[in-house]
Amino acid sequence: MDRFYSQDQKALRETARRFAQTEILPRAAAIDREDRFDRALYKGMADLGLFGICLREGAGGAGLDAIAACIAMEELARCSGAVANAFAIPVEAVLFFDHHGTDAHKALIPRILSGDIIPATAVSEPDHGSDVAGIRTNAVREGDGWRLNGTKAWVTLGGVADRIMVFARTGADAGHRAISCLLVDGALPGIARGKNEELLGMHGLEDCQITFSDVTLPADSLMGPENQAFKMAMSNFNFSRLMMASMALGMAQAAFEDATAYAGDRKQFGQAIIGFQAVQFMLADMSTDIAAARLLIHHAARLHDAGEPIAKEAAQAKLFTTDMAMKHVSNALQIHGGNGYSREYRIERLFRDVRLAQIYEGTNQIQRLIIARQVEKEAA
């Protein structure tokens, strides 16, 4: 596919790959072991201008396309899924601010791009994950502002976030018709952050629960039209799913590279195990499925850049890629044999990290529902 990339895309890929190889990879194992957010790496990505990849130039970004963001995500995830995950948060946040924010919100974009303000998005709740329309966190009018109450769960970067985009119920209607997005200063009174969640993988993301107890917000906290945030979130999810698919793709690519190298070095029964057909077939399937996933992702990204609806295509890319990545990272661990179960090898971390991809940004069961509904609409 290299010949089809623009010069800007190729330059971005090299920049992201160099940073990932020289800065992220040497620290990835320690981040996983210590489970601490690495501010230096986060700031390093900001200094390279990576957070503004897709943001229009007039707002301070690079003005590149969604394919460029997917390329960068893949390269970063090859070295650390967790750091790549952290990269996605500000990339998506500045687009959201630019599309839906007031002038005051947009004034914060330069500080997000520089890494001085860390954003987070709070949608899921302890009892509501995929069921976004069922959220209970609420914001009621109080004077010229709002009073916010509720609890959000699984907030990525929640433990270190300076600004939090909180999706809350702001009307009496049931379901999705009364949900708004409010930008919350993380230093306000009434905000309590829970402990850093002890996760299977994706360590170092300060993922936590956040409780809002009578938090007073100014009138200009509202992002976008009142009671219309469900549509805003669903639109944002389409782009997010491309990013999460690219994250899984990067981890699958790393697993494939590690398995291929290990199979070439590992000797059994008098020869390198790469000479055994059982191993060859696993590597052949990895190579084929990785290529197919990349094409699915980039096809959806091209449609996105052309302004076309991509609900089905984004769901397909996310579903196929994350299921593929889970399967082949597991196969890559199998090729490593007993060594794959040891933390001395990167494949053990990849195996734990990649599992989240099938859950994040809508479980893969939800992706199948989305695809089926789109197919039904097309057939009507």
C-alpha positions as CSV (number, residue, x, y, z in Angstrom):
1,M,0.0,0.0,0.0
2,D,3.0,2.3,0.3
3,R,2.7,3.6,-3.2
4,F,-0.8,4.9,-2.4
5,Y,0.2,7.0,0.5
6,S,0.8,10.7,0.0
7,Q,4.1,12.3,0.9
8,D,2.6,13.9,4.0
9,Q,1.3,10.5,5.1
10,K,4.6,8.8,4.5
11,A,6.4,11.6,6.4
12,L,4.0,11.3,9.3
13,R,4.4,7.5,9.4
14,E,8.2,7.9,9.6
15,T,7.9,10.5,12.4
16,A,5.5,8.3,14.4
17,R,7.6,5.1,13.8
18,R,10.8,6.8,14.8
19,F,9.3,8.2,18.0
20,A,7.7,4.9,18.8
21,Q,10.9,2.9,18.3
22,T,13.3,5.3,20.1
23,E,11.1,6.7,22.8
24,I,8.1,4.5,23.5
25,L,9.4,1.0,23.0
26,P,12.3,1.3,25.6
27,R,9.7,2.4,28.2
28,A,6.7,0.3,27.3
29,A,7.6,-2.6,29.6
30,A,8.1,-0.2,32.6
31,I,4.8,1.5,31.9
32,D,3.1,-1.8,31.9
33,R,4.8,-3.0,35.1
34,E,4.4,0.2,37.1
35,D,0.9,1.1,35.7
36,R,1.7,4.8,35.7
37,F,0.8,7.5,33.1
38,D,4.0,8.6,31.3
39,R,3.6,12.4,31.0
40,A,7.0,12.7,29.3
41,L,5.9,10.5,26.4
42,Y,2.5,12.2,26.2
43,K,4.3,15.6,26.0
44,G,6.6,14.1,23.5
45,M,3.8,13.2,21.2
46,A,2.4,16.7,21.6
47,D,5.7,18.3,20.8
48,L,5.7,16.4,17.5
49,G,2.3,17.8,16.6
50,L,0.7,14.4,16.6
51,F,-2.4,15.5,18.5
52,G,-3.5,17.9,15.7
53,I,-3.1,15.4,12.8
54,C,-6.7,15.7,11.6
55,L,-7.5,19.1,13.0
56,R,-7.9,21.8,10.3
57,E,-5.0,24.2,9.9
58,G,-7.1,27.2,10.8
59,A,-7.6,25.7,14.3
60,G,-3.9,25.0,14.7
61,G,-3.8,21.5,13.4
62,A,-1.9,19.8,10.5
63,G,-5.0,19.5,8.4
64,L,-4.3,15.9,7.4
65,D,-6.9,13.2,6.8
66,A,-8.3,10.2,8.8
67,I,-6.0,7.8,7.0
68,A,-3.0,9.8,8.5
69,A,-4.4,9.4,12.0
70,C,-4.9,5.7,11.4
71,I,-1.3,5.3,10.1
72,A,0.1,7.1,13.2
73,M,-2.1,5.1,15.5
74,E,-0.9,1.8,14.0
75,E,2.8,2.8,14.3
76,L,2.4,3.9,18.0
77,A,0.5,0.8,18.9
78,R,3.2,-1.5,17.4
79,C,5.3,-0.4,20.4
80,S,2.7,0.2,23.1
81,G,-1.1,-0.2,22.9
82,A,-1.5,1.9,26.0
83,V,0.5,4.9,24.7
84,A,-1.4,4.7,21.5
85,N,-4.6,4.7,23.4
86,A,-3.5,7.8,25.2
87,F,-2.7,9.4,21.9
88,A,-6.2,8.9,20.6
89,I,-7.8,10.9,23.4
90,P,-6.5,14.4,22.5
91,V,-6.7,13.6,18.8
92,E,-10.5,13.0,19.1
93,A,-11.0,15.8,21.7
94,V,-9.7,18.6,19.6
95,L,-11.9,17.6,16.7
96,F,-14.9,17.5,19.1
97,F,-14.0,20.9,20.5
98,D,-13.6,22.3,17.0
99,H,-16.9,20.9,15.8
100,H,-19.1,21.4,18.9
101,G,-17.4,23.9,21.2
102,T,-18.0,27.5,21.9
103,D,-15.4,30.2,21.3
104,A,-14.3,29.7,24.9
105,H,-13.9,25.9,24.4
106,K,-12.0,26.4,21.1
107,A,-9.6,28.7,23.0
108,L,-8.5,25.7,24.9
109,I,-7.4,23.8,21.8
110,P,-3.9,25.1,21.6
111,R,-3.2,23.9,25.2
112,I,-4.6,20.5,24.4
113,L,-2.4,20.3,21.3
114,S,0.7,21.3,23.4
115,G,-0.1,18.7,26.0
116,D,-0.6,21.2,28.8
117,I,-4.3,20.3,29.1
118,I,-5.2,16.6,29.2
119,P,-8.7,15.9,28.1
120,A,-11.0,12.9,28.9
121,T,-14.4,11.8,27.8
122,A,-16.9,10.4,30.3
123,V,-19.8,8.5,28.8
124,S,-20.0,5.0,30.3
125,E,-21.4,4.5,33.8
126,P,-21.2,1.6,36.3
127,D,-24.6,0.2,35.0
128,H,-24.5,1.6,31.4
129,G,-21.7,0.8,29.0
130,S,-23.0,0.1,25.5
131,D,-26.4,1.4,26.4
132,V,-25.4,5.1,26.1
133,A,-29.1,6.1,25.9
134,G,-29.6,4.8,29.4
135,I,-27.1,6.9,31.3
136,R,-28.3,8.4,34.6
137,T,-25.8,11.1,35.3
138,N,-27.8,14.3,35.2
139,A,-27.3,18.1,34.9
140,V,-30.1,20.5,35.9
141,R,-30.3,24.2,35.3
142,E,-29.4,26.3,38.3
143,G,-29.4,30.0,37.8
144,D,-27.2,30.8,34.8
145,G,-25.4,27.5,35.0
146,W,-25.8,23.8,35.8
147,R,-25.6,21.4,38.7
148,L,-24.1,18.0,37.8
149,N,-24.6,14.8,39.7
150,G,-23.7,11.2,38.8
151,T,-20.9,8.6,38.4
152,K,-18.9,7.8,35.3
153,A,-16.9,4.6,34.9
154,W,-13.9,3.5,32.8
155,V,-12.8,7.1,32.1
156,T,-9.5,6.8,30.2
157,L,-7.0,9.3,31.5
158,G,-9.6,10.2,34.1
159,G,-7.1,10.2,36.9
160,V,-5.0,12.9,35.3
161,A,-7.6,14.8,33.1
162,D,-7.7,18.6,33.4
163,R,-11.0,18.9,31.4
164,I,-13.7,16.2,31.2
165,M,-16.4,16.0,28.5
166,V,-19.3,14.6,30.5
167,F,-22.4,13.2,28.8
168,A,-25.3,13.7,31.1
169,R,-29.1,13.7,31.0
170,T,-30.4,17.3,30.8
171,G,-34.1,16.7,30.1
172,A,-37.1,14.7,31.1
173,D,-37.4,12.6,28.0
174,A,-36.3,9.0,28.1
175,G,-33.6,7.5,26.0
176,H,-31.3,9.5,23.8
177,R,-33.5,12.6,23.4
178,A,-32.3,14.4,26.5
179,I,-28.6,13.9,26.7
180,S,-26.1,16.8,26.5
181,C,-22.4,17.2,26.7
182,L,-20.8,19.5,29.3
183,L,-17.2,20.4,29.6
184,V,-16.1,20.1,33.2
185,D,-13.0,21.6,34.8
186,G,-11.4,18.7,36.7
187,A,-10.4,20.9,39.6
188,L,-13.9,22.0,40.6
189,P,-15.3,21.1,44.0
190,G,-17.5,18.0,44.2
191,I,-15.4,15.9,41.9
192,A,-14.1,12.7,43.3
193,R,-11.8,10.4,41.3
194,G,-11.6,6.7,42.2
195,K,-8.6,4.5,42.3
196,N,-6.6,3.6,39.2
197,E,-8.5,0.5,37.9
198,E,-6.4,-2.6,38.1
199,L,-6.8,-3.8,34.6
200,L,-5.7,-7.0,32.8
201,G,-3.7,-4.9,30.3
202,M,-3.5,-1.4,28.9
203,H,-1.6,-0.2,32.0
204,G,-0.6,3.4,32.5
205,L,-3.8,5.0,31.4
206,E,-5.1,6.2,34.8
207,D,-8.4,4.7,34.0
208,C,-10.8,5.4,36.9
209,Q,-14.3,6.1,38.1
210,I,-15.3,9.7,38.6
211,T,-18.2,10.9,40.8
212,F,-19.8,14.3,40.5
213,S,-21.6,15.5,43.6
214,D,-23.5,18.8,43.1
215,V,-20.8,20.2,40.9
216,T,-21.7,23.7,39.9
217,L,-20.9,24.5,36.2
218,P,-21.1,27.8,34.3
219,A,-23.6,28.3,31.6
220,D,-21.0,28.0,28.8
221,S,-20.1,24.5,29.9
222,L,-22.6,23.1,27.3
223,M,-20.9,21.7,24.2
224,G,-23.2,21.6,21.1
225,P,-27.0,21.9,21.2
226,E,-28.8,21.0,24.4
227,N,-30.2,17.5,24.4
228,Q,-28.5,16.6,21.1
229,A,-25.3,15.0,22.4
230,F,-26.3,11.4,21.7
231,K,-26.0,12.1,18.0
232,M,-22.7,13.9,18.6
233,A,-21.4,10.9,20.5
234,M,-22.5,8.4,17.8
235,S,-20.8,10.4,15.1
236,N,-17.6,10.6,17.2
237,F,-17.8,6.9,17.8
238,N,-17.4,6.2,14.1
239,F,-14.1,8.0,14.0
240,S,-13.1,6.4,17.3
241,R,-13.7,3.0,16.0
242,L,-11.3,3.6,13.1
243,M,-8.7,4.6,15.7
244,M,-9.3,1.6,17.9
245,A,-9.2,-0.7,14.9
246,S,-5.8,0.8,13.9
247,M,-4.6,0.3,17.5
248,A,-5.5,-3.4,17.3
249,L,-3.9,-3.5,13.9
250,G,-0.6,-2.1,15.2
251,M,-0.5,-4.7,18.0
252,A,-1.3,-7.5,15.5
253,Q,1.5,-6.3,13.3
254,A,3.9,-6.3,16.2
255,A,2.9,-9.8,17.2
256,F,3.4,-11.0,13.6
257,E,6.8,-9.4,13.4
258,D,7.8,-10.9,16.8
259,A,6.5,-14.4,15.8
260,T,8.2,-14.3,12.4
261,A,11.6,-13.4,14.0
262,Y,11.2,-15.9,16.8
263,A,10.3,-18.7,14.4
264,G,13.4,-17.9,12.4
265,D,15.6,-18.2,15.4
266,R,14.0,-21.0,17.4
267,K,15.5,-24.4,16.6
268,Q,13.6,-27.6,17.2
269,F,14.2,-31.1,15.8
270,G,17.3,-29.9,14.1
271,Q,15.8,-26.9,12.2
272,A,14.2,-23.5,12.7
273,I,10.5,-23.8,13.4
274,I,9.7,-21.4,10.6
275,G,10.4,-24.4,8.3
276,F,7.5,-26.4,9.8
277,Q,4.2,-26.1,7.8
278,A,2.1,-25.7,11.0
279,V,4.0,-22.5,11.8
280,Q,4.1,-21.4,8.2
281,F,0.4,-21.6,7.9
282,M,-0.1,-19.5,11.0
283,L,2.2,-16.8,9.7
284,A,0.5,-16.9,6.3
285,D,-2.9,-16.4,7.9
286,M,-1.6,-13.5,10.1
287,S,-0.1,-11.8,7.0
288,T,-3.3,-12.1,5.0
289,D,-5.7,-11.0,7.7
290,I,-3.5,-8.0,8.7
291,A,-3.5,-6.9,5.1
292,A,-7.2,-7.3,4.9
293,A,-7.8,-5.3,8.1
294,R,-5.6,-2.5,6.9
295,L,-7.6,-2.2,3.7
296,L,-10.9,-2.2,5.6
297,I,-9.8,0.5,8.0
298,H,-8.4,2.7,5.2
299,H,-11.4,2.2,3.0
300,A,-13.6,3.5,5.9
301,A,-11.2,6.3,6.5
302,R,-11.4,7.4,2.9
303,L,-15.2,7.4,3.0
304,H,-15.0,9.5,6.2
305,D,-12.7,12.0,4.5
306,A,-15.1,12.2,1.6
307,G,-18.0,13.1,3.9
308,E,-19.8,9.8,3.4
309,P,-21.7,8.0,6.3
310,I,-19.5,5.3,7.7
311,A,-21.5,3.7,10.5
312,K,-21.4,0.3,8.8
313,E,-17.9,0.5,7.5
314,A,-16.4,1.7,10.8
315,A,-18.2,-1.1,12.6
316,Q,-16.9,-3.6,10.1
317,A,-13.4,-2.4,10.4
318,K,-13.5,-2.4,14.2
319,L,-15.2,-5.8,14.4
320,F,-12.9,-7.6,11.9
321,T,-9.7,-6.0,13.0
322,T,-10.1,-6.5,16.7
323,D,-11.3,-10.1,16.4
324,M,-8.4,-10.8,14.0
325,A,-5.9,-9.2,16.3
326,M,-7.1,-11.2,19.3
327,K,-6.8,-14.4,17.3
328,H,-3.4,-13.8,15.8
329,V,-1.8,-12.3,18.8
330,S,-2.8,-15.5,20.5
331,N,-1.3,-17.5,17.6
332,A,1.9,-15.5,17.8
333,L,2.1,-16.3,21.5
334,Q,1.6,-20.0,20.6
335,I,4.5,-19.8,18.2
336,H,6.7,-18.5,21.1
337,G,5.7,-21.6,23.1
338,G,6.5,-21.4,26.8
339,N,8.5,-18.3,26.2
340,G,5.4,-16.5,25.1
341,Y,3.9,-16.9,28.5
342,S,6.9,-15.1,30.1
343,R,7.1,-11.3,30.6
344,E,10.6,-11.4,29.2
345,Y,8.9,-11.4,25.8
346,R,6.7,-8.5,24.4
347,I,4.1,-10.9,23.1
348,E,2.8,-11.5,26.7
349,R,2.0,-7.8,27.0
350,L,0.5,-7.6,23.6
351,F,-1.8,-10.6,24.5
352,R,-3.1,-8.7,27.5
353,D,-3.4,-5.4,25.9
354,V,-5.2,-6.4,22.7
355,R,-8.1,-8.0,24.6
356,L,-9.6,-4.6,25.4
357,A,-9.9,-3.8,21.7
358,Q,-12.9,-6.1,21.4
359,I,-14.7,-4.2,24.2
360,Y,-13.6,-0.6,23.7
361,E,-15.8,1.9,21.8
362,G,-18.7,-0.5,21.7
363,T,-18.3,-4.3,22.1
364,N,-18.0,-6.4,19.0
365,Q,-21.5,-7.7,19.7
366,I,-22.7,-4.1,19.4
367,Q,-20.7,-3.8,16.2
368,R,-22.6,-6.7,14.7
369,L,-25.9,-5.1,15.7
370,I,-24.9,-1.9,13.9
371,I,-23.8,-3.7,10.8
372,A,-27.0,-5.8,10.7
373,R,-29.2,-2.7,11.1
374,Q,-27.4,-1.0,8.3
375,V,-27.7,-4.0,6.1
376,E,-31.5,-4.1,6.9
377,K,-31.8,-0.4,5.9
378,E,-30.0,-1.0,2.6
379,A,-32.2,-3.9,1.8
380,A,-35.5,-2.0,2.5
